[in-house]
Amino acid sequence: MLLKPLFEILGFVLWKFGRIFNFCFELLVMADNELGQLRNRDAAMRSRERKKMYVKDLEIKSRSSSPINGKLENHVELLKSRKSHHEFRTFCTAPDLGSKKCVPCNSKDMRPMNEDLANQLITKVPDWNLSNGGGKLKLARSWKVKTFTKGLEFFQAIANVAEAEGHHPDLHLVGWNNVTVEIWTHSVGGLTENDFILAAKIDTLNLAHLLRIKPK
Ligand SMILES: C[C@H](O)[C@H](O)[C@H]1CNC2=NC(N)=NC(=O)C2=N1
């Protein structure tokens, strides 16, 4: 007789506990979501701060009179216009190089670039090789021409670009049909952006009719 009400009370208590447990679980889930959102907002704010610091650093650098400051200014503008620093790309690409003009090599601010930057820029003129003979960085590319005189025609086409840019390559014609062009900035004894600009402009020349092996 007594057992029935006992079981009823026990069942009611267990049901109540279940409701309370469920309520606490939901509270925990809501708190975790809030925490996650706070963490995301904090990470986004830190990322924006880092980008602001980076842009400020570039602005300071781009005010320097080094020949690359134009590229840094472009880079700063690009970054400012971007919504997220994840979107900005490497500030120098082949179309940029080929459309740029060489600067006079006797500029007092001109310095040879370091190997890191050279390794970055060489990816923009992939058919050229980077050489480091005795610590002097140079660009080099070779072709096979059909005949010796076509080799001289090849040189003339390159010479026209060099004269227009006021920046000149070293031209080699060996074994009558092996042409090698080396480019470096003599006034600084190494590589400057001028060299990559000249290489990119040479790559735009249509010289296939002079070559024995068609370019790939
Ligand atoms: C004043 C003018 O910029 C210099 O005489 C140029 C000519 N062409 C040049 N070409 C190369 N590759 N390096 C130079 O230092 C250089 N100097």
The ligand as an SDF file (V2000), in Angstrom:
LIG
                    3D

 17 18  0  0  0  0  0  0  0  0999 V2000
   73.2260   56.6530  -66.6850 C   0  0  0  0  0  0  0  0  0  0  0  0
   72.8140   55.2650  -67.1470 C   0  0  0  0  0  0  0  0  0  0  0  0
   71.7190   54.8620  -66.3520 O   0  0  0  0  0  0  0  0  0  0  0  0
   73.9700   54.2820  -66.9410 C   0  0  0  0  0  0  0  0  0  0  0  0
   75.0790   54.6120  -67.6990 O   0  0  0  0  0  0  0  0  0  0  0  0
   73.4830   52.8950  -67.2790 C   0  0  0  0  0  0  0  0  0  0  0  0
   73.5860   52.4370  -68.7160 C   0  0  0  0  0  0  0  0  0  0  0  0
   73.1640   51.0350  -68.7810 N   0  0  0  0  0  0  0  0  0  0  0  0
   73.3710   50.2090  -67.7270 C   0  0  0  0  0  0  0  0  0  0  0  0
   73.0720   48.9000  -67.8290 N   0  0  0  0  0  0  0  0  0  0  0  0
   73.3340   48.0610  -66.8000 C   0  0  0  0  0  0  0  0  0  0  0  0
   73.0020   46.7500  -66.9230 N   0  0  0  0  0  0  0  0  0  0  0  0
   73.8860   48.5070  -65.6700 N   0  0  0  0  0  0  0  0  0  0  0  0
   74.2230   49.7830  -65.4660 C   0  0  0  0  0  0  0  0  0  0  0  0
   74.7350   50.1400  -64.4110 O   0  0  0  0  0  0  0  0  0  0  0  0
   73.9220   50.7160  -66.5060 C   0  0  0  0  0  0  0  0  0  0  0  0
   74.1290   52.0070  -66.3730 N   0  0  0  0  0  0  0  0  0  0  0  0
  1  2  1  0
  2  3  1  0
  2  4  1  0
  4  5  1  0
  4  6  1  0
  6  7  1  0
  6 17  1  0
  7  8  1  0
  8  9  1  0
  9 10  2  0
  9 16  1  0
 10 11  1  0
 11 12  1  0
 11 13  2  0
 13 14  1  0
 14 15  2  0
 14 16  1  0
 16 17  2  0
M  END
$$$$
